[in-house]
Structure formats: C-alpha cells, structure tokens
Amino acid sequence: RALLWLGPVYLAGYLGLSGSWVLLGLALWLCWGHNRRWKRDRLAAAFALLEDEREAVCRGLAARHLPAWVHFPDVERVEWLNKVLVQAWPYFGTIMEKTFKEVLEPKIRAKNVHLKTCTFTKIHFGEKCPRINGIKAYTKEIDRRQVILDLQICYIGDCEIHMDISKFNLGVKGVQLYGTLRVILEPLLTDAPFIGAVTLFFMQKPHLEINWAGMSNLLDVPGINVMSDSLIQDFIAARLVLPNRITVPLKKNMNIALLRFPIPHGVIRVHLLEAENLVQKDSFLGAIRGKSDPYALLRVGTVQYRSKTVSRDLNPVWNETFEFVVHEVPGQDLEVDLYDEDPDKDDFMGSLLISLVDVMNDRTVDEWFPLSKTTSGHLHLKLEWLSLVNDQEKLHEDKKGLYTAILIVYLDSAFNLPKNHFEYSNGECGAKKIKNNKYLKKMEREPSSFVLLTVGNKTQKSKTCNFSKDPTWGQAFTFFVHSAHSQSLHVEIKDKDRDSALGTSVVCLSHLLKDPSMTLDQRFQLDHSSSDSFIKMKLVLRALNVEEPDPQRVKTGVNASKQGPVRVVEKGGNQQKFVSPPKPEVSKVPPVSKDSAALESLLKKGSREDLDTNDNSAAPVPSETVAGLNEAEREQNPEHRPSSALHTRAAVVPTLPVVQELRLAPSVASLGSLPSSCFELSSSNLDLHNGTEMPLGEIQLTVRYASVRQSLVVLVNGCRNLVPSSNRGVDPYVRIYLLPDRRWASRKKTSVKKKTLNPQYDEKFEFFESLEDVKKRTLDIAVKNSRPFISQERKELGKVRIDLSREDLIKGFAQW
C-alpha cells in the first residue's frame, strides 16, 4: 500500500513534472473522498428517517421539517398502501431481476460493438421499498370522467446492481429518489375494468442521488459528478417528466393517442416588470455594502427562462415578457427566483411561487408580490392567462409583436425512408467518396433517423429511432406562432450516423386555416426522398385568447402566491403581510413599436436571443455564392425566451415569406443547409434575418485554389457586427470544414479573440485536394464562442456554407 501511495509521486519526479501536479492530484483525491463520504452520510440519514418516522416527526416539530400531510389537510397519509408495498416488494424485485437479465441485457449488447460483453453479475433490489409520503386526490376541479392522484414518492433504496463490461466492473449501491408522481385514471367506464387507461408522469424533475460502486466511483470526481447527475436527470425528464407521459391502456382497442398527448390547458404570459428594495449582496472588503446585479429565473415545470441582468441596481426595471405552455392545472406553478450575478457564484435574493389555478380563474393579475426566503424585496408582475380557442378571428397579428397562436405537432411515424441520400441523388457523388468497406457497410445499413421541426427561429429535435426504414417516434411538440398566415412548419428527417437528409417537407400554416377545426391529420409526401416516402403527423393550431376578467369574481390577487411542500424551510424569511403596493403608480411595458431609438437601446442591454436553438443567420449573400442557413441540431432544452422588446421588433421589421423566396435545389451539394428542405437562395440581394429579424454579423473570406501547391487556400480576414451570446462578452473564433469531411483531424480553427464583436484574424488555411475534388465540395464555416466549460451560453454565433462548384477558384474571390 505504501508503494501504491508513493508511486505517483515518484513517477512525477522521474518525469520532471512540477510539484503542483502532485498537489492537484491530492486535491482531486480529497474532493472525491469528501463527495463519497457526503453521499454515504446522506444515505445513512435517509435510512434512519425511513426506519422511525414517528421519532423524525417529533424531532421536526421545532424545525418544521414535517411531511406534506401535516401541512396540507387535503394530502392524505396512506400507511395501508405502504404496508402493501412492503409485502409485495420481494416479488417485484424478482420480476425486475428477470427483466434485467432477459430484456435489458440483450438490448445493451445490441447497442454497440464494445458492449457485447455486458453482463449483469449481481442484481439485488434490497429490503427497502419505495414509500408514499402522501396522496392528494383531485375530483372536483377536473372532468367527471377522470380521477387525478398526486403521489409524493420517496425511495431510499439499498439496491445493489453490478455489471461487467470488458473486465471493468460498474455498479450502483444505493439510490435516493424524491418526487411528485401524477397518476391520471381516465376515461372512467361503465363496464369492466371501469378505467380505460392509466397515465403516469412526474410534475417536475425528481431529486435523484446515486451511490456508485466499482469503476463507476470515478463519476464522483468533482466536475464529473455534476455532469453525470444532470445527464441522468435529463434522461429521466425526456421520458417521465411533463409534458412527457407514459400511458398504459387497460382496455382492448383503446385509443390512447389523445391521452398521451392532450391539448395543453392554456398559456401563461408573464410580464416581468420591476422589483424594489432587494437585499444587498455585493460587499467590498467584507464591510462596505454595495449594490447588486439582479436577474430573474422564471420556471413552469421543466421550462426555464432567464431575464437580462440589471447592473448595480436594487430597484431594477426589466420590462420583459415570457410565455409558458401550461399542460396541467391544477399541478403546475410559476416559480420566480432572483439572483445577484457574480463572477464566481450567484447569490440568492428571494423567490416567489404563484398558483396558476388562481391566475387561470382571475385571468389577469397585475400586482406587487412579496419575496419569500429573504429579508426584504417585492416583485411587480403582470400575469395573463391565454386560453386556446378554435377561432380564426383571433389570429390577427399582434401589434406588439407577441405570439398570437400555438401550433401542436403530434409526430407519429414515417414510411419507406431511403437508406441514404445516394438513393435519390443524381449520381454525381461517384465512387470516390466510398473509400473503405466500413463506410460502405454504413451505407447499406438501415437508417437511424431523427426529425428536426422548425417554426420561425425555434427548432426542436425528436428522439432517434435506430435502424429502421419505418420509424415510429410518437412525440408531441409545441411552437409559438406570430403569424399563422405567413409562417410555415419545416420538417427534416436526418440520419444520425451519416449526417444526411433523408427527406424534407414544408407545411404552410395557412393550410390549417382552411379546415374549420384548424387541424390536419394525414400523411405528408417527403421531398428529396424516395417517391413513396411519407411522414405521418397531426397538426393542431389554436389561437391565444386573452379573456376579459369576470367583474363578479373576487380577485385572488396576492393570495395567488403560495408556499408549496418544501423539505427545508429557511429561517429569516420575509413573512410580513403585504397590504398595499410600495409604489402608487403601476409600471407598464413601454411601447416601442414606433420608437426605434428606444428599441435599439433596449436591444443593447443584455442578450435577448432565443437560446433554445441555433438561430444563426447568414450575411447578405454574394451573387455567386450559396450561403446555407444553419441547421439547428441542439437538443430540446429550452432555457430562455425572447424578450418583449425583441417581439416588438418582429412587428416593426416586415418578414419575407420563406416559401416564396426559396426554390428547390437542383443538386445534392446544398443538402442539409436548411432544416426543412434542400433549398438555395434565389436572390443575391436578399437580406436574411432568420426569423429574429436581427442580422448575426458578417465574415470576410478570401478563397482561391493554388495550382502549384495543389491546395485550396482559405484566408479568414475577420468578422464584424457579431451578436453577443451573453452579458459577459464574446470570445469568437472561426471553425472550417471542407464537407462532407467532418473528421476532427481535418478541422481547421483560428485563434480565439477575447471580448470583441469585430475580431481580426488574417489567418490562412490550406486543404490539399485536387481541383476536381474541391469542385465537388462545400466549404462550411462557423463563427463560435469560446465559452466556459459546462456553460449554458450559446456556442455558435453564425454559420455560412459556400458551394465551391459555383466559384471560379483559380481566379479566387474575396468578399463579406
């Protein structure tokens, strides 16, 4: 053991490394050991609570750490159900062990060649079973043909699962899970089994802690543990957290499509106006108090938006607008957290929890709300409940640039997809690109396809169906719509392994207006695909209607803010009752539709971009160069929304109908340049704004072919007028590929320029290929932001593609 400890130290000295490497390794080892001890202590404490709840409740009387059934009378304690679970748990464990060995193990082996040796060596679900801390039943607020149950699940398990992969032992030894599971029993029937189907989902991301074993202990290393936990939680959220649902039919021939993907209850529009008397978090030398830099995080379910940061102000004014789709009422709430932005760690400044049931009943709430979990501070919000109506008269374009409709896309399946894009290409690719048998085998394999759906500047991605020409996705997506008369839904089916388009389709939303119910449920022919390739979708368009408040109803007002069942209650909260607004006047969103100067000033304050997608736009397109629009390939992880100022700008700048300005591309060279189809720009004078009506800047390039050196020379001169992706500034660099070669070794990259929107590079790169080969290639150039590790900032700032077959490369060209 002594040799094992001193070995790394001796090795570092033998290699001549600095002593700081030894200290760094020691620090990482100490942090890893601390994380391991912290997890074991929490697991032991959770087991102690599970063993004797009565004693834990008595201890929690003083600290108010009580179960939900103590605080809320409508949450029932169900000890009889817990006794049933304890009795049935060993039999459930036996069933799960059989499922792991006979079902899960073969699926893991089929995933990858390196996983063929995967074997479960030990599967034991332990003696501790899940526990139901409380159940809340809804019967009066909902439809009479359904019953809704909210189960507060607590699982502190001593399960132990080990598996071997190529002589590496991985495993789990202990799991903690807390969350609220909603169970919907619908429709209620008059004959056996009396319930048509059962629907399950978590209202929010459940809290999950895993105690690893074997080689999996490396996941507890600082930095890696945060990433691994978030990946696991995102994996669960993509399947079990609202709006995702699991529906199990109990009666034969039961159509569960509407149960799995019901139309949302409505949309909540949140006007984040201002705050006052916020707590001071910044200090100098630990004594002199300064002003804070507040920003707000707004959440409904898994969707979270962030406001801009107001520098050095305890009475900030935001005047921003956010929209949330509300899928479940009652159940979903609006959460607002205020933070002070700091270079290291942001300080918490207060929170607010608002019941959306009260907002739906009041329809409009415009009030000051006291912040909780802090000593002072009030937040001014205006909340509007937008109902979804089937009325085409409500679809007139909003003068303030706000959304007027919502599009619900039920993505079902596709039929007869081609194996690859060579099956329907014009044969120009030739055999030169197929250089080895490995690539040839990939071409013969069935496609692993996913779908990119785009409306305006918002793109969402479906899950991937592996190795099937007839994939079935079974997913639902929602898009906000500015103008249903001019916008379109762009659908592109792509192959994950070969990064090629298998088919595209464009559906104008105006087609839905021809149907009285504003619904299309049919197969759509795929363009740029096989002649018998189709995609099946159901499209539902609904207008957003702001209903007038009921004058006879008593306003809920401030009572809409509530305290939910929390595990730990912080002391020193702002508990005083709020009687009257701190200010006599009510702030309103400033009209900016006619004041362009005010609009520009608002747009310069902080980032107003939609970070859900790569909303990249090309610069003004040269007359002989085809610039492809960027395809948004990020996962569905909505974090931010455009602000009201940006929405207003959308009403000021007229948008060009996309379908009228684009025509079908005659060759395969422009494939993949647009999420919806193979298109090229038909006019060199077309100024692209890519849905946001805001250009993303320009890049100056010099491209020519050096015949003597047999190489393509690309000179990156510089960029100008880039759009910042965060308040901390942008560190841009340029990445170059010569498509279709996307290997890491062939990637070209400039240096990083710090904190500038107009970087100058003057760097030269060469691709050693023959002129004949270069003429068949496409130059893919992207401007990216060198962001910090595990950052939420948008990485890609803009992208342009140049079809080299259309250029005189011997003469060369240089232009923006």
VEXNUKOL-5655 format. One record per residue (C-alpha): x, y, z; residue in one letter. Coordinates in steps of 0.2 Angstrom, whole numbers, padded with zeros to 4 digits, always signed. Each point is the difference from the previous one (the first is absolute). Layout:
XYZA/...
% end
This chain:
+0000+0000+0000R/+0014+0012+0004A/+0008-0003-0017L/-0017+0003-0008L/-0002+0017+0009W/+0018+0005-0004L/+0000-0006-0018G/-0008+0015-0008P/+0011+0012+0009V/+0016-0010-0005Y/-0007+0000-0018L/-0003+0019+0000A/+0018+0003+0006G/+0007-0013-0013Y/-0009+0009-0014L/+0006+0017+0006G/-0017+0007+0003L/-0004+0014+0012S/-0005-0003+0018G/-0016+0009-0004S/-0006-0015-0010W/+0002-0011+0016V/-0010+0013+0010L/-0014+0001-0013L/-0001-0019+0000G/-0001+0000+0019L/-0014+0014+0000A/-0010-0010-0013L/+0002-0016+0011W/-0006+0010+0016L/-0015+0007-0009C/-0005-0017-0007W/+0002-0007+0018G/-0011+0014+0007H/-0014-0003-0013N/+0000-0019+0004R/-0001+0003+0018R/-0014+0014-0002W/-0010-0013-0011K/+0002-0014+0013R/-0005+0012+0014D/-0016+0006-0009R/-0005-0018-0004L/+0003-0005+0018A/-0011+0015+0006A/-0013-0005-0012A/-0001-0018+0006F/-0001+0006+0018A/-0015+0011-0005L/-0008-0015-0009L/+0002-0011+0015E/-0009+0011+0013D/-0011+0013-0008E/-0009+0004+0017R/+0016+0005+0008E/+0005+0010-0015A/-0016+0009+0000V/+0002+0004+0019C/+0017+0007-0003R/-0006+0010-0015G/-0014+0009+0010L/+0012+0014+0006A/+0008+0002-0017A/-0016-0003-0010R/+0008-0013-0011H/-0017-0010-0001L/-0008-0011-0014P/-0012+0008-0012A/-0015-0008+0008W/+0003+0010+0016V/+0001+0017-0009H/-0014-0003-0012F/-0017-0008+0005P/-0004-0006-0017D/+0016-0011-0001V/-0005-0017+0008E/+0012-0012+0009R/-0002-0017-0008V/+0009-0012+0012E/-0010-0015-0006W/+0007+0003-0018L/+0018+0000+0007N/-0004-0016+0009K/-0006-0008-0016V/+0016+0006-0009L/+0011-0008+0014V/-0008-0016-0002Q/+0000-0001-0019A/+0018+0007-0002W/+0010-0016+0000P/-0011-0007-0014Y/+0002+0016-0010F/+0019-0001+0002G/-0001-0018-0007T/-0009+0006-0015I/+0012+0015-0003M/+0015-0012+0002E/-0007-0011-0014K/-0004+0015-0011T/+0018+0007+0002F/+0008-0017-0005K/-0012-0005-0014E/-0006+0017-0008V/+0013+0014+0005L/+0016-0009-0002E/-0003-0006-0018P/-0005+0018-0004K/+0016+0007+0007I/+0010-0012-0009R/-0008+0004-0017A/+0003+0019+0003K/+0019+0000-0004N/+0014-0012-0005V/+0009+0004+0016H/-0015-0005+0011L/-0001-0018-0006K/+0008-0006+0016T/-0012+0009+0011C/-0006-0012+0014T/-0010+0003+0016F/+0010-0008+0013T/-0011+0005+0015K/-0018+0006+0001I/-0007+0003+0017H/-0014+0013+0003F/+0003-0001+0019G/-0012+0000+0015E/-0005+0018-0001K/-0015+0004-0011C/-0007+0016-0007P/-0011+0010+0012R/-0015+0011-0003I/+0001+0015+0012N/-0017+0007-0005G/-0014+0000-0014I/-0010+0014-0006K/-0016-0004-0010A/-0008+0012-0012Y/-0019-0004-0004T/-0009+0017+0000K/+0012+0011-0010E/+0001-0012-0015I/-0011-0009-0013D/-0012-0012+0008R/+0006-0015-0011R/+0018+0001+0008Q/+0008-0002+0017V/+0017+0009+0003I/+0012-0006+0014L/+0016+0009+0006D/+0012-0013+0008L/+0014+0007+0010Q/+0013-0014-0002I/+0015-0003+0010C/+0012-0014-0004Y/+0015-0002+0011I/+0006-0017-0007G/+0014-0012+0005D/+0000-0007-0017C/+0016-0007-0007E/+0003-0003-0019I/+0017-0005-0008H/+0004-0003-0018M/+0017-0004-0009D/+0005+0008-0016I/+0017-0007-0007S/+0006-0004+0017K/-0005+0017+0007F/-0012-0001+0015N/-0014+0013+0000L/-0014+0002+0013G/-0012+0008+0011V/-0001-0002+0019K/-0014+0011+0007G/-0013+0012-0008V/-0010+0015+0007Q/-0015+0006-0010L/-0012+0014+0005Y/-0014+0006-0011G/-0019+0003-0003T/-0007-0013-0012L/-0017+0004-0008R/-0011-0014-0004V/-0015+0003-0012I/-0014-0013-0001L/-0010+0004-0015E/-0012-0003-0008P/-0012-0007+0013L/-0011-0014-0008L/-0016-0008+0004T/+0006-0018-0003D/+0015-0009+0006A/+0014+0004+0003P/-0008+0017+0004F/+0016+0010-0005I/+0005+0001-0018G/+0019+0005+0003A/+0012+0005+0013V/+0012+0015-0004T/+0016+0003+0011L/+0012+0015+0000F/+0010+0010+0012F/-0006+0018+0002M/+0019+0006+0001Q/+0017-0008-0001K/+0001-0012+0015P/+0015+0002+0012H/+0012-0014-0003L/+0016-0006+0009E/+0010-0015-0005I/+0013-0008+0010N/+0012-0008-0012W/+0010-0016+0001A/+0015-0008-0009G/+0008+0011-0014M/-0016+0011+0000S/+0008+0008+0016N/+0009+0011-0012L/-0017+0009-0004L/+0002+0008+0018D/+0016+0010-0005V/-0004+0019+0001P/-0006+0007-0016G/-0005-0017-0007I/-0012-0004+0014N/-0011+0016-0005V/+0001-0005-0018M/-0005-0018+0002S/-0014+0004+0012D/-0008+0013-0012S/+0002-0012-0014L/-0010-0014+0009I/-0013+0013+0006Q/-0002+0006-0018D/-0002-0018-0006F/-0014-0003+0012I/-0008+0017-0004A/+0000-0004-0019A/-0012-0015+0004R/-0009+0003+0017L/-0001+0018+0003V/-0014+0011-0006L/-0004+0002-0015P/+0006-0017-0002N/-0012-0014+0006R/-0001-0019+0001I/-0017-0006-0004T/-0005-0018+0003V/-0017-0006-0008P/-0010-0011+0011L/-0014-0004-0012K/+0002-0008-0018K/-0001+0011-0015N/+0002+0016+0010M/+0006+0015-0009N/+0013+0008+0011I/+0007+0013-0012A/-0010+0014+0008L/+0004-0006+0017L/+0019+0000-0003R/+0000+0017-0009F/-0015+0010+0006P/-0002+0018-0005I/+0008+0012+0013P/-0012+0009+0012H/+0006+0017-0005G/+0015+0012-0001V/+0006+0012+0014I/+0007+0016-0005R/+0012+0007+0013V/+0004+0019-0001H/+0016+0002+0011L/-0001+0018+0004L/+0010+0006+0014E/+0006-0003+0018A/+0004+0011+0015E/+0009-0001+0017N/+0010-0015-0005L/+0013-0006+0013V/+0018+0006-0003Q/+0012-0015-0004K/+0016+0009-0006D/+0012+0006+0013S/+0017+0007-0001F/+0014-0006+0013L/-0014-0009+0009G/-0007+0016+0008A/-0005+0013-0013I/-0017-0005-0008R/-0002+0003-0018G/-0014-0002-0013K/-0005-0017-0008S/-0002-0005-0018D/-0017-0009+0000P/-0007-0011-0013Y/-0015-0012+0001A/-0003-0018-0004L/-0018-0005-0004L/-0005-0018-0001R/-0016-0010-0004V/+0004-0018+0001G/+0016-0004-0009T/-0001+0016-0011V/+0011+0014+0007Q/+0004+0017-0007Y/+0013+0013+0007R/-0003+0018-0001S/+0014+0013-0004K/+0011+0006+0014T/-0002+0018+0007V/+0017+0006+0006S/+0002+0008+0017R/-0018+0003+0004D/-0011-0005+0015L/-0016+0006-0009N/+0002-0008-0017P/-0011+0003-0015V/-0001-0015-0012W/-0016+0003-0011N/+0002-0018-0008E/-0013-0012-0005T/+0000-0019+0000F/-0013-0013-0005E/-0002-0018+0008F/-0010-0014-0006V/-0011-0007+0014V/-0003-0018-0002H/-0008-0004+0017E/-0011+0010+0011V/-0001-0002+0015P/+0018-0006+0002G/+0011+0012-0009Q/+0006+0016+0009D/+0010+0015-0005L/+0017+0001+0009E/+0010+0016+0000V/+0018+0001+0007D/+0010+0016+0001L/+0019-0001+0000Y/+0015+0012+0001D/+0012-0003-0014E/+0018-0003+0006D/+0015-0006-0009P/+0002-0015+0012D/-0017-0005+0007K/-0017+0009-0002D/-0008+0005+0017D/-0018-0004+0003F/-0011+0015+0003M/-0018-0007+0002G/-0013-0011-0008S/-0018+0000-0004L/-0012-0014-0003L/-0017+0004-0009I/-0015-0012-0002S/-0005-0001-0018L/-0017-0006+0005V/-0003+0017+0008D/+0007+0009-0016V/-0011-0010-0011M/-0016+0005+0010N/+0005+0018+0002D/+0006+0001-0019R/+0010+0015+0003T/+0011+0004+0016V/+0010+0016+0001D/+0007+0002+0017E/+0016+0002+0011W/+0004-0017+0009F/+0011-0001+0015P/+0016-0011-0002L/+0002-0015+0012S/+0016-0007+0007K/+0007+0017+0002T/+0000+0015+0011T/-0007+0013-0012S/-0006+0002-0018G/-0016+0001-0011H/-0002-0005-0018L/-0012+0008-0012H/-0008-0013-0012L/-0014+0001-0012K/-0007-0017-0004L/-0012-0004-0014E/-0009-0017-0003W/-0002-0004-0019L/-0013-0013-0004S/+0002-0011-0016L/-0015+0003-0011V/-0005-0006-0017N/-0004+0017-0007D/+0008+0006-0016Q/-0005+0018+0004E/+0012+0000+0015K/+0015-0003-0011L/+0003+0018-0005H/+0018+0006+0001E/+0004+0008+0017D/+0006+0018-0002K/+0012-0003+0015K/+0009-0014-0009G/-0007-0013+0013L/-0005-0018-0004Y/-0018-0002-0007T/-0001-0019-0002A/+0007-0016+0006I/+0004-0015-0012L/-0001-0018+0007I/+0009-0013-0010V/-0003-0018+0003Y/+0014-0009-0009L/-0005-0018-0003D/+0010-0010-0012S/+0008+0000-0018A/-0001-0013-0013F/+0013-0007-0013N/+0014+0011+0004L/+0015-0002-0012P/+0016-0008+0008K/+0010+0016-0005N/-0001+0015-0011H/+0010-0009-0014F/-0016-0009-0004E/-0009+0015-0006Y/+0015+0011-0005S/+0005+0003-0018N/+0015-0011+0001G/+0013+0014+0000E/+0008-0006+0016C/+0009-0015-0009G/+0010-0014+0008A/+0014+0011+0006K/-0008+0005+0016K/-0003-0019+0004I/+0018-0003+0006K/-0001-0015+0011N/-0011-0015+0004N/-0005+0008+0017K/-0008+0015-0008Y/-0008-0012-0013L/-0008-0010+0014K/-0007+0015+0007K/-0008+0005-0016M/-0008-0017-0001E/-0007+0000+0017R/-0018+0006+0005E/+0000+0018+0005P/+0000+0006+0018S/-0012+0015-0003S/-0005+0015+0010F/-0011+0015-0004V/+0003+0019+0001L/-0015+0011+0000L/+0001+0019-0002T/-0012+0014+0001V/+0008+0017-0001G/+0016+0000+0010N/-0005-0014+0011K/+0006-0018-0004T/-0004-0016+0010Q/+0008-0017-0002K/-0009-0017+0002S/+0008-0015+0007K/+0010-0012-0011T/-0008-0016-0007C/+0014-0012-0004N/+0002-0011-0015F/-0017+0001-0008S/-0008+0006-0016K/-0017+0002+0008D/+0004+0009+0016P/-0013+0004+0013T/+0004+0015+0012W/-0017+0003+0009G/+0005+0018+0007Q/-0009+0016+0001A/+0008+0018-0002F/-0007+0017+0003T/+0005+0016-0009F/-0005+0018+0002F/-0006+0009-0016V/+0000+0018-0004H/-0009+0000-0016S/-0010-0016-0005A/-0003+0007-0018H/+0018+0002-0005S/+0010-0012+0011Q/+0004-0018-0004S/+0005-0017+0008L/+0016-0007-0007H/+0003-0018+0003V/+0017-0009-0004E/+0004-0018+0003I/+0018-0003+0003K/+0011-0016+0002D/+0010+0001+0016K/+0015-0010-0006D/+0003+0008-0017R/-0006+0017+0004D/-0011+0000-0016S/-0017+0006-0004A/-0012-0014-0004L/-0015+0010-0004G/-0008+0018+0003T/-0017+0007+0000S/-0007+0018+0002V/-0018+0003+0006V/-0007+0017-0001C/-0010+0004+0015L/-0013+0009-0011S/-0005-0018-0005H/-0007-0003+0017L/-0011+0016-0001L/-0009-0009-0014K/-0007-0013+0012D/-0014+0006+0012P/+0009-0009+0015S/+0017+0007-0006M/+0007-0018+0000T/+0009-0011-0012L/+0002-0019+0003D/+0008-0008-0015Q/+0015-0007-0009R/+0011+0013-0008F/+0011-0004-0015Q/+0019+0002+0003L/+0010+0011-0012D/+0018-0005-0005H/-0004-0018+0005S/-0007-0016-0008S/-0016+0002-0010S/-0010-0010+0013D/+0007+0008+0016S/-0012+0008+0012F/-0001+0007+0017I/-0015-0001+0011K/-0004+0015+0011M/-0015+0008+0008K/+0001+0019+0001L/-0012+0010+0011V/+0000+0019+0000L/-0008+0010+0014R/-0002+0019+0002A/+0006+0008+0016L/-0015+0009+0008N/+0002+0013+0014V/-0017-0002+0009E/-0007+0015+0009E/-0001-0002+0019P/-0016-0004+0008D/-0006+0016+0009P/-0010-0011+0012Q/+0014-0010+0006R/+0010+0004+0015V/+0018+0003-0004K/+0012-0013+0007T/+0014+0013-0002G/+0015-0002+0012V/-0008-0016+0006N/+0005-0008-0016A/+0018-0001+0007S/+0001-0015+0011K/+0012-0011+0009Q/+0002-0018-0007G/+0006-0016+0010P/+0018+0003+0002V/+0013-0011+0009R/+0009+0014+0009V/-0007+0017+0005V/+0013+0013+0001E/+0000+0012+0015K/-0001+0018-0001G/-0012+0001-0014G/-0011+0015-0005N/-0016-0005+0009Q/-0008+0017+0002Q/-0017+0002-0008K/-0001+0011-0015F/-0014+0013+0001V/+0003+0013-0014S/+0012+0002-0014P/+0016+0009+0004P/-0002+0011-0014K/-0016+0010-0005P/+0003-0002-0018E/-0001-0016-0010V/+0014-0003-0012S/-0004-0005-0018K/+0009-0007-0014V/+0006+0015-0010P/-0006+0001-0018P/+0014-0002-0012V/-0009-0004-0016S/+0003+0018-0006K/+0015+0005+0009D/+0015-0008-0009S/+0013+0009+0011A/-0008-0007+0016A/+0000-0017-0009L/+0018+0000-0003E/+0004+0006+0017S/-0010-0015+0007L/+0008-0012-0012L/+0018+0005+0006K/-0004-0003+0018K/+0004-0019+0002G/-0003-0014-0011S/-0018-0002-0007R/+0004-0015-0010E/-0010-0017+0000D/+0013-0012+0006L/-0011-0015-0003D/+0006-0001-0018T/+0015+0005-0010N/-0009+0015-0008D/+0014+0003-0011N/-0002+0011-0016S/+0011+0002-0014A/+0007+0017-0006A/-0006+0008-0016P/+0003-0013-0013V/+0013+0002-0014P/-0007-0001-0018S/+0011-0015-0004E/+0000-0009+0017T/-0013-0010+0008V/-0002+0003+0019A/-0009-0014+0009G/-0011+0004+0015L/+0006-0008+0016N/-0008-0016+0005E/-0005+0000+0018A/+0006-0017+0008E/-0001+0004+0018R/-0010-0011+0012E/-0017+0006+0006Q/+0006+0009+0015N/-0009+0017+0001P/+0008+0012+0012E/-0004+0017-0006H/-0013+0010-0010R/+0001+0016-0010P/-0005+0015+0009S/-0014+0012-0003S/+0011+0012-0009A/+0006-0013-0012L/-0018-0005-0003H/-0005+0018-0004T/+0014+0001-0012R/-0007-0015-0009A/-0016+0011-0003A/+0011+0015-0007V/+0011-0009-0012V/-0011-0008-0014P/+0004-0019-0002T/+0003-0008-0017L/-0011-0015-0004P/+0013-0014+0001V/-0009-0011-0013V/-0001+0013-0013Q/+0018+0005+0001E/+0007-0018-0001L/+0000-0013-0014R/+0005-0018-0001L/+0019-0003-0002A/+0005-0009-0016P/+0014-0010+0008S/+0005-0009+0016V/+0014+0013+0004A/-0012+0011+0010S/-0008-0015+0010L/-0001+0004+0018G/+0001+0018-0001S/-0018+0003+0006L/-0009-0010+0013P/-0015-0002-0010S/+0006-0004-0018S/+0014+0002-0013C/-0001+0018-0005F/+0011+0013-0007E/-0002+0019+0000L/-0008+0006-0016S/+0006+0018+0002S/+0017+0008+0005S/-0008+0015+0007N/-0011-0009+0013L/+0005+0006+0017D/-0003-0015+0012L/-0005+0003+0018H/-0005-0019+0003N/-0016+0003+0010G/+0007+0012+0013T/+0001+0015-0012E/+0017+0003+0007M/+0016-0003-0011P/+0013-0010+0008L/+0015+0009-0007G/+0012-0003-0015E/+0016-0009-0003I/+0013+0005-0013Q/+0008-0015-0010L/+0013-0001-0014T/-0001-0017-0009V/+0011-0006-0015R/+0008-0016-0006Y/+0019-0001-0001A/+0004-0010-0015S/+0018-0002+0004V/-0003-0006+0017R/-0015-0010-0005Q/-0010+0007+0015S/-0015+0011+0004L/+0005+0016+0009V/-0012+0008+0012V/+0005+0016+0008L/-0011+0005+0015V/+0002+0019+0001N/-0013+0005+0014G/-0017+0002+0006C/-0011+0015+0003R/-0016+0004+0010N/-0002-0017+0009L/-0014-0002+0011V/+0005-0003+0019P/-0006-0017+0007S/+0001+0006+0019S/+0003+0015+0010N/+0018-0005+0005R/+0006+0003-0018G/+0005-0011-0015V/+0016-0009-0004D/-0002-0004-0018P/+0010-0012-0011Y/-0004-0007-0017V/-0001-0019-0004R/+0001-0007-0018I/-0005-0016-0008Y/+0002-0006-0018L/-0016-0010-0001L/-0005-0014+0000P/+0016-0003+0010D/-0004+0003+0018R/+0014-0009+0009R/+0009+0008+0014W/+0017-0001-0008A/-0006+0010-0015S/-0008+0014+0010R/+0008+0017-0002K/-0001+0013+0014K/+0006+0018+0003T/+0006+0007+0016S/-0012+0007+0013V/-0002+0019+0001K/-0005+0006+0017K/-0015+0011+0004K/-0004+0007-0018T/-0014+0000-0012L/+0012+0006-0015N/+0014-0013+0001P/+0015+0001-0013Q/+0008-0017-0003Y/+0010+0001-0017D/+0004-0018+0001E/+0002-0012-0014K/-0005-0018-0002F/+0003-0013-0014E/-0009-0016-0005F/+0011-0011-0011F/-0012-0007-0013E/-0001+0000-0019S/-0010+0013-0009L/-0012-0013-0006E/-0004-0006+0018D/-0001+0018+0007V/-0013+0004-0014K/-0011-0013+0008K/+0002+0006+0018R/-0009+0013+0011T/+0009+0012+0011L/-0008+0000+0018D/+0005+0015+0010I/-0006+0004+0018A/+0003+0014+0012V/+0000-0007+0018K/+0002+0006+0017N/+0013-0007+0011S/-0011-0002+0015R/+0004-0007+0018P/-0001-0018+0003F/-0018-0006+0004I/-0007+0017-0005S/-0018+0003-0005Q/+0006+0013-0012E/-0004-0002-0019R/+0016-0006-0008K/-0003+0003-0018E/-0002+0018-0005L/-0002-0002-0019G/+0003-0011-0015K/+0002+0001-0019V/+0002-0014-0013R/+0008+0003-0017I/-0003-0011-0015D/+0017-0001-0008L/-0007-0007-0016S/-0007+0017-0004R/+0016+0010+0002E/+0015+0004-0011D/+0013-0007+0012L/+0015+0003-0011I/-0004+0019+0000K/-0006+0000+0018G/-0012+0012+0009F/+0000+0011+0015A/-0015+0007+0008Q/-0011+0001+0015W/
% end
